[in-house]
Amino acid sequence: MMKYLAPIVLFLLLSCSGGKDKPDVSNIKVDMKVERFEPAFFKLDTNNIASGLAGLRNAYPHFFPTFMQDILQLNPIDPASLGIVKQIIGSYASFYDSIAPKYGDIEWLRKDIAEGMQYVKYYYPQYRVPNIITFVGTLDAPGVVLTNEYLAIGLQQFAGKNFGGYQIPEVQQLYPTYISRRFDKEYMAANAIKAIVDDIYPDRATGKPLVEQMVEQGKQWYLLDHFLPDAPDSVKTGFTTKQLQWAAENEGNVWGYLVKNENLYSIEPSVMQTYLGEAPYTQGMPESSPGNIGQWLGWRIVQEFAQKNPELTVQQVLQTAPRAVFEGAKYKPK
């Protein structure tokens, strides 16, 4: 039988993890400009694509190569790419028309991201602050791309969780509903700051045993806590509020299940996928559980370690070997 926590304890677990201890960043100046790439792209004359792309390249010299090569996966000097660009504009013009009013004014997004960047600069004063640029790519294109100059945000992944295009079977194969439900504006700033987290502390989990991978990925959410101290945990983790509540109520049971049924030092890919992969729920657990429960447990382990070692800075916690974090946390949830 699953246990339930007292309401006040549950509230503390579900509330914003870093909020009460957040530093004062009001004097940290962050200047982020916003550029819009998608209007110019969809205004291209499809009867003269070559000339139009040349104009785009001149207007956006630092972003155009990224858009063509990394986002559309096209070689800009290959003549065959011209026909593909024409097809993309024709196929996505109505999508652009439908999403343009939703994001006509994104000053709110600039403010949300800039606030996160104030915390980034507090902890990492030398970090370069990028400008923001928006684009609309194909539905399989990334939602956030970080370049040397830009934090590029793909609006095609933020059309709204009820957008009909996400329900098309081919799109559902890429983004099942448990993923596409996050394709809404409330996740935009958090996803953008996640790209900064990944730049500062890239995923170092590959090849490590299960518990160390959990801790390494938990470190990323720990860092995100410090960059977005006021953001709801549901936005930071991608879990629903109900899934977060289930995880908090059953933390001891989940950890006990893992210890009993798995080797914490396993390196089996199937084990990693079960506990650290995207899924509607965690295999072997109730359907009310979230997928990727391993990262959530790793996050809790890192939090425990940091609480037991308050003299350590954020950077020192991140630099601590994952096994040392696990052993030092003495994680024993009830």
N, C-alpha and C positions, 0 to 999 in steps of 0.2 A: 504494500500500500504506500502511495506517494505521500511524503510529508508536506506540511504547509507551514509557512513561516508567519510569525506575527506581522500584522500590517506595517508597523513602523520599520521592522527589519527589511521587509520586502521593498518598501519604498526606498530605503537607503541603497539597496542593491540595484534597483532599477533607475535611480536618479543619475544625473550626470556625474560621472566618477570624479572629475577633477574640480568641480565647481567651487567648493568651499575653500580650497587652498589655492585658487588661481592667482597668479601674480597680477600686479597693476601694470598694464601695458598702455595706458592712456597717453603716455608721452612718447611712445614709439611711432614714428611717422612711416607710413607705408603709402607709396604713390603707385597706384595701379591704373593704367589706362585700359580702355576697352575698345577693341576693334571688332567689326562685324564683317566676316568674309562671305557668308552665305548669300546676302543680297546681290553682291557683285557676281558671284558664280552663277546664280540662276537668272541673271539678266544677260548672260552671254548669248550672242546671236548664234543659234545652232547651225545656221547656214555658213558661218564663217568662224568655226571653232578655233582654228589655228591662230588667227589674229586675236581673238578674244582671250585665249590662254596666254598669249604673249603680253597682252595688257595686264592680265592678272599677275603674271610673274613680275612685271615692273612695279605694280601697285603694292604687292605683298612679297617682296624679295626674300624675306626671312621665313615666311610661312608656306609659300607656294610649293617648294620642293617637298616639304613635309606632307602637305595635303595630297599631292600627286603620288608620292612614293610610299609613304607610311600609312596613309589613310585610305586612299583609293587603290593602292597596290599597283600603280601604273608607272611605266617608264615615260617621263615627259618628252623624251626625244624620239620615242618610237611612234611612227606615223599611225600605227594601229590604235594607239591610245586615243586619238582624236575621235574615232567612231565610238569608242566605249564611253568617253565623256559625254558625247552627244546623247547616247542611250540613257546615261544616268540622269542627265538634265530632263529628258523627256519622261522618264519613269518616276522621278521624284519631284517634279514641279508641283504637282497637286499636294504632295506631302509638305513641301516647303510652304505653300500657300496656306495650308491648314495650321501649321505650327507658328508661322510668323506673327500672327496677332498675340499668341500666348507669350511670346518673348520679344515683343516690340520694345519694351523698356526693361532693361536688366540692371538698372542701377542698384536694385536691392541685392542682386547677386554679387556685383562688384563689392558692395559694402560687406556682405557676409564673408567673402573670400579674403578681403583686405583685413578684416578682424582676425581671421585665422592666421594670416601672415604676420600680424603683430605678435602673436604668441610664438610663431616660428622664429621671428627675429629676436624675441626675448631669449629663447633657449639657444639659438644659433645666429648670433649677431652678424656673422659674415655671409649668411645665406643670401644669394641674389634673388631679388623680388622680380618675378616675371610680369609682363603685361598679360591681359586676358584677350583672347580672340575666340569668337564663336564660329562654328561651321556646321553644315549639314552634310553628312556623308551617307553612304549606303548603310542599310540596317545592320550589316555585319561589321561595320567600322567601329573603332573604339569610342567610348564616350568621353574620355579625357586623354589628352596627349600632352606631355610636358616636353618642351624644347628649350634650347638655350635662351630664347627670347620670350616664349609664350607659354601660358597655361591655356591650352586649346580645348574648348568644350564642344563636343559633338551633340547638337540638339536632337539628332535622330534618336538618341537614347533617353530623351526626356520629354517625349510627346504627351505623357500622361498615362497612368497605369491602365486606363480604360480605352486607350487608343486602339481602334479596330485593326490597324495594320499589325499590331503585335499578336493578334489572335490568328493570323493566317498560319496554316499548318507548317509551311516552310520556315516561317519565323519562329514558331513555337519549338521547332527542332533546335534552333540556336538558343532561344531564350524562352524556356517554359514559363508558365504563369508565375511560379514561385520566384523567378528572377525578374521578369518584366514588370511585376507589381512595383519594383523599385525605380522604374523608369519615369520618375516624376520629379517636379521641381524641388521638393523638399530634400532630395538627395544630392542636388547639384554641387553645393558648396562642400559638403563632406567628401564627395567623390574627388573633387578638385584637390582638397587638402590631402586626401589619401595618396594622390600622385606625388605630393611633396614629401610625405612620409616615406614612400617607397624610394624616392630619390636620396633622402638623407640616410635611411636605414633600409636598404634593399632586403628582400626576402633571402635569408641565408639558411633556409630549412632544407634545401635539396640534399639528399644523401644522408641526412641525419636520422637517428632512430625516432620512433613515434613521439615520445615525451619531449625530446629536444626540438622536434619540428613544431610541436604545440607551443612550446615556450618561445621559439623564434617568431612565430606568427603572432603570438600573444604580445610580444614586444612592440609589434607594429601598432596594435590597438592601444597599447599603453602610451606610445608616443602620440597617437591621434587624440587620446584623452587630454593631453597637455596642450595640443594645438587647438582643440575644439572643446574647451571645458564646459561650455553651456549647451552643447548639442545633445539631444536625446540619444541614449544608447541604442535605440532602435535604428536611428539613422546611421550611427557609426558602424554597427555590426551588420545591418541589413536584415536582422531578425524582426519579426513582428512583435508587437507589445506582448501578445499572448505567449509567443515562444520565449521571450525574455523572462516572462513571469514563470513559465514552466521550468526554465533552466535554473532560476533562482530558488524556486521551491524544492527542486529535486537535485540540487548541486551535490549533496552527499551521496544520493543514490546513483547519480550518473558516474561520479568518480569511483564509487564502489563497483559498479558494473564494469567499468573499464579495467580496473585493477584485477578483478576476478576473471574476466573473459579474454583479456589481451595481454601480451607481453609488452610492457611499456617501452622496451628497447627494440621492438620489432622494426624491420626495415622493409617489410612486405608492402609492395605498391597497393594491393587491395585493402590493406589495413589503413594506409594513409588516406585512400579515397573514401573509405567509410567514415572516418572521423574528421578529415580535413578538406573534403571536397564539397562542392555545391550540390545540394540535394534538398528535396522538399522536407525531409526529416532524416534523422540518423537511423540507419539500418540497425535493427535489434532493439530499438527504443520505440515508445509510443509515437503515433503520427503527430501528436502535439509538440514533439521535440523539434528543435531546429536542425537543419543540416549544419555541417561545419562546427559541431559541438566541441571538437578538439581545440579549435582556436579560442573559443570562449573559455574553456578550461585553462588553456595556456595563459590567457589574459588574466584570469583570476590568480593563477600561480605567480605571475609577474607582479600583480598588485600586492599579493601577500609578501613577496620578497621585498618589495620596495617599502612596505609598511614596517617590516622587521628591521630594515636597514635605512632609517631616515637620514643618516649622514651622507648617503650616496646621492649624487646628482642624477638627473635624468640620463645624461650621457654615460655615467658610470654604470647605471643599471643596464643600459643597452649593451655596454661593453662586457658585462659579466657573462661568462660562458653559460650556455643554456643548462647544462647539467648542474653547475654551481647554483644557478637560480632555482632550479627545481629542488635541489637538496637543501638550500638555504631557506626556502619558503616554508618547509615542513608542512606542506599543504595537506590538511586533514579536514575537509568540510564535513559538517554534520547533516 
